[in-house]
Amino acid sequence: MYRIGIDVGSTYTKYCVLDDSEIITLLSEKTPIRQQAFFNEKIKELCMSYPGAEIISCGYGKANVDGIRNVNELTALAKGVFYCTGKDGAVLDIGGQDTKIITQEQGRLKSFFVNDKCAAGSGMFLSSVLDMIGIKYEDVDITGIIDIPISLSSTCAVFAQSEIVELIADNRTEKELIAAVMSQILTKAKLLLGKIQCDSLLISGGLSAINGIDEYATKVLDVNCMVDENGKYFSSIGCSLS
């Protein structure tokens, strides 16, 4: 039987299609406006491709998905992480609007901490700066940055963007600007990291797909950070397993 997990995030919506607990499709797209109407049509399309599929949703817009149920995003995240890695541990999830740290054992959520909604500590800040400098998200690469080249003094993304404008005028490279933004986001996450004890940290969410993020996060957070090829799909995978 097909099961489809839909993680409706603030920026992107991720889909996972399972067939007898085996992943057969993973895909993502921009989260739409007028979500209820959009997902009504989307589910019709999915069920034509995967007849009889059960639909489970999580995320900010989960109530707009007409499935058999919706589930807590953090519970789904824990399930998805364990399914993909087979290991217990801590997870740092940086979303479009917030950042979360969870711990899970055997796919069960054990603890979680969420930051206050703040653009400077979320993926939305990175997206905004990428728009400013004309870089596509999929082209971001911070591999090989040993030192943190620039430190943004502002703790608010609105004021930090003014700093970015000044740095552009100062002829800083795109890689330096992106590294500065990532440092700001990860520094915010470090406040959450102080609430748990861990020897290593798995990065999930869209930022986990950035080339070099594991090495750079290890530097900023001072803990061994890892990524998984399906990192941005953990919650949708967990949904399909719920």
N, C-alpha and C positions, 0 to 999 in steps of 0.2 A: 504494500500500500504506500502511496506517495504521501509525504508530509512536507508542507512548505512553511518555513519560518520566515517571517517578515519583520525586520528591525527598522522601524520608522524613526530615524534619527533627525536631528534638527537641520542637518545639512544634506546628508545622503541617506537613502533607504537601501538596505541590503537584503538580499533574498538567498535562502538556502533550500534546495530541493533534495529531500532524502527519499530513497527507495529501499525499504527494509534495512534502515539504519546505515545505509551507504550513501555518501554524498555523490550526487550526479550532476548538480549544477550550483554554481555560486555566481551571483551577479549583483551589481549595484547601479543606482541612478540617482540623480538629484531628487531630493524630497520635493514633491509638488505642492502647489497651493490647491485649494478646493479638494482636499485630500479624500473626502468621503466619495465623491463622484469618481475621482481618479482610481481609487482602489477597487471600487465596484467593477469598473471596466477591466482593471488589471487582473483581478481574480478570475473573471470570465476567460481572459486570454490564457492564464496559467492552467485553469482547469480543462481547457481544450487540449493543451499539450500534455497535461498530467491528469487524466480522468480520475475522478473520485478523490482527489487530493484533499487532505485535511489541512486547514489554514490556521496557523497560530502566530500571534503578533506580539511585539513588545516595542518599547521606545515611546518618544513623546507623542506620536500620533497613533498609538496602538488602538485607541477607541474608534478610529476611522476605518479600521479594517474589519470587515464582516467575516470572521472566522469562527471556529468552534470555541475559541477562547483567546484571551490575551493574558500574558504573564509578566511578572516583574522583570525588568531589564537586567538587574544585577543577578537574579537567579538564573536567567538564561545565559548570561555571561559566564558564570561559574560552570554551568553544564558544558558550554561550548569549548571552554578552555581545556577542561579535562578530557573531553572527547578527542580533541586535536593533539594534545600533548601526552596524555596518560599520566600526568604528574600533578601533585598537590602544589600549592604555593600562592604567592602574592601576584597580583595583576594591577598594572597601572593602565587605566583606560582614559584617553584624552579625547573628548567629544567636541562637537561644534560649540556647545554652550557651557559645558562643565567638565570637570576632571574628577575621576573616582579611583579609589584604591580598594580592592577587595582581597580577601583571602578565601581560598576554597580547598576543600578536602574531598576527594573522590567525586568531584563535580557538585558538591553541596556548598552553598554560600555559608561561610563561617563568620566573617565580619566585613564591614564596609565603612568607608568614609568618603564624603562628597564635599568638594569645595563650594564656597559661596559662588553664585553665578557671577562670573567676572570675565569679560572678554580677553583680558590680558593673560588669563590662565587657561585659555581654550583654543581649539583649532580655528575658531572664527577670526582670531587675531592674525594667525598665519595666512588665512585666505585673503584677508583684507590687504595685507602687505604684498602678497603675491600679485594681487590685482594692480597695486600701485607700481610695481617694478616690471610687470609684464611677463611673469614666469608662470607656466602651467604647473599645477600641483604635481602631476606625474613626472615632471622634469626636475623636481627638487632633489638635490644631492648634497649632503653635508659630509660625505666620506672624506677622511683624511684631515679633518680639522682637529689639531692637537690642543690648541689653546682657544679659549673663548675670546674672540677678537674685539668684541664691543660689548659693553654692559649698558643696558638701557636704564636710566635713572628713574623713569616714571613707572609707578605701579599700576597705572590706569592705561588701558589700551588707547583711549582717545588722546591722551597727552603723549603716549609713546609713539603714536603715529606722527606727531609733530616732530619728534626726535628723528624718526625715520626720514622725513623730508629733509631735515638738516644734514643727515648722514649721506643722503643721495647727492646733495649739493657739495658735500665734502669728498665726492668721488669714491666712496666706498663701493666695493664689489657686491654683486648680487649674493654671492655665497656668504660674505660677511654679514650682510643684512639679515639673511635667512637664519644664520647661526645665532645672531643676536636675539631674534624673535623666539627661536626654539629655546634658547637659554632662559628667556623670561618665562615662557610657558612651563618649562621643567622646574625652574626655581619655585614657582607657585606650587607645583606638585610636591616639592620637597617638604612643604609644611604638612601635607597629609602623610608622607612617608614616615615622619617622626612619630606617628600614632601606632605603628606596627613594628615588629621585629622580623627582618628577613635577610637572607644571605644573597638572594637574587630576586629579580623582578622581571616579569613578562609584560611587554608593552602590547596593548591592544588598541583597537580603533584605527581610524584612517591614517593617523600619524605613524603607525607601525610599518607602513609601506614606504616610508621615506628612506632612501638609500643612506646608510651611515647612522641612522637614528640610534641603533643599539650602542655603538661605540661612543657617540656624543652624549647620550643619556647617562651612560656609565660614568663619564667624566663629570657631568654636572651634578648627578645625584649621589655619587660616591658609593654606588652599589652595582653589582654586576647586572646589566640589563640585557634582555634577549628579545628576539622577535620570532614570530612564526609566519609562514607564508600565508596562512589564512587569518591573520590577526584581526583584520577589519571585519571579518565575518563571524567572529566568535558568538555574538549575541543572536544573530539569525540562525546559526547552527544550533545553539542552545534552545531556541524557540522550537525548531523542528523536532527536537528530542523531547520536548515537554508534553 
